[in-house]
């Protein structure tokens, strides 16, 4: 009950832009500093993603160039061997060995660059969504603040007691909650009754099915009983 009352009171306070509880506060306007910080962080992520794209392009280019060189040297070595120029073929094969040693490292660099780019892009999109959300909150917060101030001025002019208004709000919320609980309980009971009815019908159908199977399995006995 205390928890429910606390939630209702917090709802009232939220509607009026008042503190929810001790140490907490619902601001009617989003802090400009927070949006500026997030904007700066978002721009940093955008720049980082640009650098990651450049690094991936460089890694892919080096990988492709190395693969082309490996193929060219392999073809050249075969031609030299076929021509009987073993010394020249050895020199080409030595260069080929060096390139092949670096191939696994180049492949790992490409994979790593792709992974970091994907992570950076995901973080950038998250920051962008959060920034849009905070900007919308700021806009709605400013509008809500204006409405709140107008309501306060109207209440003061009409001599309305905020505390008594809050008590009426709590009573209305409690009545709504009681109706919801009653409706939920009624729905659950009806559901159980329907489930029981379905179970009884299922058992009856199963009994009839068993009798029908027995009848079909032993038609001679039934004919004797009828004669």
Secondary structure by P-SEA (a helix, b strand, c coil): caaaaaaaaaaaaaaacccccccccccccccaaaaaaaaaaaaaaaaaaaaaaaaaaaaaaaaaaaaaaaaaaaaaaaaaaaacaaaaaaaaaaaaaaaaaaaaaaaaaaaaaaaaaaaaaaaaaaaaaaaaaaaaaaaaaaaaaaaaaaaaaaaaaacccaaaaaaaaaaaaaaaaaaaaaaaaaaaaaaaaaaaaaaaaaaaaaaaaaaaaaaaacaaaaaaaac
